[in-house]
Amino acid sequence: MDATPAIRVVDLRKSFGTLEVLKGVSFDVDRGSVVSMIGASGSGKSTLLRCINFLETPSGGEVYIDGEPMGFRTDATGQRRLQPLSEINRMRRDLGMVFQQFNLWPHMTVLGNVIEAPMRVRGMNRKRAAALGEECLARVHLSEKAREYPARLSGGQQQRVAIARALAMQPKAMLFDEPTSSLDPELTDEVLAVMRELAGDGTTMIVVTHEMGFARDASDRVLFLHNGLIEEEGPPEQVFGAPRSERCRQFLSKHLQ
């Protein structure tokens, strides 16, 4: 069995001008595992996720997808050089991204939203893409909404369509950036239920979340970020049950019911 992590992050750094947001973050995500990132707003979680798929260009460090370096190559002279955008986009296809906002195309049906990228980016024909899209909508329990338009859906349903859209690209890993932060509690629960099912199916996932129950129950590992560094990491029973970091203890005391 190949022991190469699905995602490897090594000494990742990111600065915006003089503001250092990530100060050297390293961790692995094994295939089929779920890693949740928790921490206060401003701790660097979303920036870290965006650096993994190069929506933000890291200031330093490395990201590897299935052992292949993302975004940078070292040339024959030892110089670290940014890859062409076409190469970055090729690797980015293997990372499904789900944002806080749904960003669905209002003029397309639900199924149209889901199959657009497989056809345009992966060159899939419409018939095959439609079959895949129906399968992805079934995974998020929205088969009956395939012909509806986004405006007719609830926020939770729209976010589930966004998850189906990411799944339709058949990615190696799914990245979730606080996907329930703009939803009411009832709608949050339906999105988290789908994410739990994906986790149970062995989908490789990195989840930035404020939902401590999900992080505790559905994760294989939990990372607590503070001030641009991983302050605490481990299995959820250790991070939630016996955190070593005082900052982590304080954070959890505020956020656990």
N, C-alpha and C positions, 0 to 999 in steps of 0.2 A: 504493500500500500504506500502511495506517495505521501511523504510526510511534509512536503512543501506547504506552508500556510496558504490559504486562499488570499489573504492580505497580510503583508508585513509592513509595519511602519517603524522606521529607524531614525531616531534623533531628529524628528520633524520639528522645524522651526518656521515661524511666520511673524513678520513685522509689518506694520503699516506705518511708514515713516519712522518716528522714534518710538512708537508703541510696539512693544514685543508681546504678541498675543499668545504664541506658542513658543516654549522655551527649551524644547528638546524632549519630544514625546516618542516613546517606543512601545510597541505591543504587536502581538500576532493575533490573527483571527483564523482558527482552523476551519477546514471545510465542514459545513453542516452545523456550525456552532452559532450561537447568538451572543453578541457582546453589547451590553448596554452602557452608555456613557451618561453619567449623572453629574450634577454640580450646579452651582448658582449661575444665574445669567451673567455673562461676561467672563466665564472661566475658560473659554476657548473651545467649547464642544462643537459648535456649529462650524467654526473656522477649521477645526481639525477635519471634520467630515468633508468640507468643501475642498480642502487640500488633497484629500485622498483621491478624489476624482478630477482634480485639477480645475475646478471652478475658481479656485484661488491657487496661484502659483506659490509653492513653498519657498521660503527664503533660504532654507537649508534642510538637509536630511534627505531621506529616501523613502519612497513608497514602492512596494512590489506587489503586483497582481499575479498570482500563480507563479511566482518566482521571476517575473519579468519586470524590469524597472519601469516605472510610470513617469513620463514627462521629461526625464533627463537621461542622457547617455554619457559615458566617459569615453572620449576619443583616444586615438593611439598615443597622443601626447600626454594623456592623463587629465586633460581639461574636461570639466563637466559642462555639457552643452544641452540647451533646451531642444527637445525634439520638435519636428514640424507639427503643426496643428493637426494635419491629417493622421499622423501617427498617434497623437494624444486622443483624437476622436475614435480611432480604431480600438484603443484599449478602454476608452470610456464606455463603449457599447456593452462591455462586460459588467458594468456596475449600474444596477437599477437605482435611480434616485427618486425618493418621495419627499416632497417639501412640505412646509407648513401650509402654503397656499396650493390649491389644486391645479391651477393653470391649465384647465381644460379649454379646448377650442369650442366656443359657444355655437358655431355654425355647423358643427359636426355632431352626428349621433354619438351615443356612448360607444358603440362598436367602432364607429369611424375614428374616434379618439384613440382607441386601443390599437387599431391595426395600422395607423398611419406610419409610425416609425418602423415596424417590421418591413413594410413595403418600400419606404423611401430609403431607409438606412441599410437594411439587410437584403433588399432586392427581392423580397418574397412576393409571389404572385397573389392576387386578391383572394382567390379561392382558399389557398393555404393559409393566408393571413387571417381570413375570416374564421376558419376552423380553429386556429390558435387563439384568436380573440375570444371566441365563444367559450373555449376551455378556460381561459384566464378569468373571464367574467363569472364562470361557474365557481372558480376557486374563491372569489370574493362575494359569492351569493347574490349576484346581480344579473343572472341570465335573462330575467324577465324585463330588464331595463335596456336591453341592447339597442332597441330602436328609438328610445327616448332621447331628448336633448338635455344637456347638463342643467339648463335653467329649471327643469322640472324635477330635479333631484334635491334631496336634502344635502346639507354639508357633509354628513357622514357618508352618504352614498357617493357624492362626488369624490371624496378622498379614497373610497374603495375603488372607484374607477381609475384614479391616479395610480393606485397600487397595481391594478390589473394591467394598466398601460406599461408600467415598469416591468412587470412579469413577462409581458409579451415579447420583450427583447431577449428573453431567455438568458438573463445575466448570470454571471458566476456568483455574484453577491448582491444583496439589497442594502441600500443605505437610506435610513429614515431620519429626517431632520425635524424632530418634534412634530410628528404628523397629526397629533390631536390637539395642538396648542390653541387652535382657533375654533374648536368645537365645543358645544354644550356637553355636559356630562353624559347624557343618554347616547348622544352620537359618538362620543369618545369611546364608550363601551363597545359599540358595534365595530369600530375600526380596530380596537385592541383585540377583539375576539378573532378577527381575520388574521391579525399579525401573530397571535398565539397559534393559530392553525398552521400558518406558514412555518413558524418555528418548529412545530411538531412534525412537519413534513420534511424537516432537514434542510430548510433553506438557510444559506449562510447570510447572516444579518448583522449590521451595526446599527444600533438604535440610539439616537440622542433623544432623551425623554425626561419629562418631569413626572411621569406616571410611575411612582415607586413600586406599586403593586405589580405592574408588568415587569419592571426590572428585576424584582425579587423572584417572581414566579416563573418567568419565561426565559431568563438568561442563563447561559453557561458561565459567563464571567461578567463582572461589573467593574467599570473604571470610574473612579471619582476624580474629576478634574478640579483643580483649584489654582487660579493665578497662572494658567498656561502650562501646568505640569500635572502628571498623574500623581495625586497625593495618596491614593489608596486603590488597590486592585486585588481581585480574588474572586472566588465563587460567591454567589449571592448570600449564602448562609453565613459566610465569614464577614463580608462587607456590611451586611445588614444586622447580623447577630452579634458580632464582636469586632467592630472596626478598631484598628490600631491608631488611626489618626484622630486627633481631637477635633480638627476642622470637619472631618467626615461625620463624627458623632454629633457635632452641633448642627450640621446640615440635615442629617436624618431626623434629629429630634424635632425640627421645624416642619419636615415634610412627610413624616410617617404619622398616620392617624392613630 
